[in-house]
């Protein structure tokens, strides 16, 4: 990134997009898609050029029924060269299921506040860190990459503001436990670009591990935050095709930033992703039809600019 006066010019040529629609997107929908529909959605995303897809969650179906049958989904997804599938894991039982199902990556979550952590995972933040350390060790032994997502890293619906130094300490402990990537999640969509820059700097003071961000567009700042994260030099951004999603344990949760809307913003900024927009829009249209309601994403309605000849 270069600064000239008050103008910021992005010099990063590409950024990795981690597609979370099949997991974080679908988990907050009222409609529960069957295995065949979920696999078709995942296959369409892979065909669009997405190479990291969060496909499943290994949580108890009583808590998140939308994520049931993870093993069946993983058994049927296309195994395309270069495509890596990740699964959300909250404990050692989930880790064992993930290994058996053949995921390529593990995503774990530690919520930054105790109140939200108890509602989301049934344990305090400190207990979640200990559980994550155990899972990370097992994942390394299984040869799997491990991402640690710090949820509610910018704010909590129950406790309010979250101090950056608390997030940094959680990250420090998780990196010491052996995670290979850190994701900072604005789970309830309260951050603004200044917060992104500040938290990036604070976290960078405790680790040089690859850093990615997970934004929700609850207060219409998600895309500005994503561009601020790119300016700060992050390696990857999470997004959900169609903008579907949210957290079932967060009041008034809304969707993730939409993959297609993010792709447009990045492309117009000169930042490549390797994703085919036409095929991505087809994947979003597919899940929109299966869910039976309009996606929150805007690009599917407005179209790209300039319009294709």
Beta strands, then each sheet from edge to edge (+ up, - down):
strand 1: 2-4
strand 2: 7-9
strand 3: 16-19
strand 4: 52-58
strand 5: 84-89
strand 6: 105-111
strand 7: 145-151
strand 8: 155-156
strand 9: 160-161
strand 10: 181-186
strand 11: 210-215
strand 12: 236-239
sheet 1: 1+ 2-
sheet 2: 3+ 4+ 5+ 6+ 7+ 10+ 11+ 12+ 3+
sheet 3: 8+ 9-
end
